[in-house]
Amino acid sequence: MQSTRSNMLLEVFMQLIKESFFNVLRTQEQLGYIVHAGLRRCNGSQGLRFLVQSLRSALFIESRIESFLRYAKKELDELDEEEFDRHVEALATMRLVKPKKLVSEANKYWTEIVSRQYNFDRDNVEVAFLRTLRLPDVLHFYEDYVASAAPRRHKLVTHVLGTKQGSDPAEEGQSLPVETEEVQVQPCVPEPVPIFDAN
């Protein structure tokens, strides 16, 4: 179930890593044209969502995302309170922008109704709480939910494979500028089975 605290910790964490995620995986490692980090909220649950469309193998991409999350911890450790406060205020400003269209405002209220949360003043309530968060709160959030050995971490991975597999050029040697441990990624889906007969 969503809570104001978990909502804001999730949003501020994403605010802190989103640009770096794109920069590292898209610009530096050039893993694919589509590289996205964002939040996913559905039916009372929420989480981080990382999307990479690539010709590289799905397991390799997954290992690079895990490597990035370890790298993100290093970035959080190097963040100072002043820069953290700038991120918080940027997020607060974005959350308090009034909807420009009636349909946007209606969708916001319908989301509250459909999710049975009924928090029609969510933006103001959550921004007020957001402004009370400090950097150590986000570091604890990382250790509890995001780190690979986090006690409260839950991970759902979906690999969508095309019919033509691309090559994996130079997968060896692709690394972030931080010490990383070897990630043992287990295949989480069975081999793809064609749905339609090609004949």
Steps between C-alpha positions, in 0.01 A plus 500: 500500500625847417583744775609862488845406631560219249361711214735788572808287566441321171448825310800680646720195441392495135558876477858443618590213265290548184738727312803294599327177389447642151849649486677179602297236315406699188785749452805329651425130456279550192282203590202605291306784349220479756622531859251608763471508877174586671238404753225244458185517709217257451232346722646630824857388431784704371863472407788606286483416131804473276450455127776434249432401140816352357653252258704366791386192691232553763715345773787733416270804514364384835852464637584857384191635676607323820848641458353848458303464823825427685655803330199711608584427864843654446336808348262528796790474744675790323191722495500797738194638682489816288477304174248264658284800597510626138369163380225505763389849398505409130276201573272710721462763229421235240239334726324832573456608137129545438355281223480689172203300371179394667554141387832490692331614819214254450746214446677591823173472695391184321833341588421564867154349462608193303788427741265555797752735658269811495787737577370788285753742651789259437734751335488747790520229768789319333698814419471614862643162607761506220645822642565327834715225345876505547778324312544228770133404446573428133817308587297280740239453227774383263638252755154365587342476153745552212840346583544151355497346850232733638275319748178649359591490132261336256595475135289418198682473169336474161712418198331559166699334227472576131504236230847604388768502765769761451865446567658585832798707386766554762290408802821425681660819621175697534511638850412797709765714667456321832609170648231242438445147616409220265123479455362150458187549295283193472271466200161595635290396204493179298629489146267693266241290323356620168131584531423472130613231259723662238352279225 
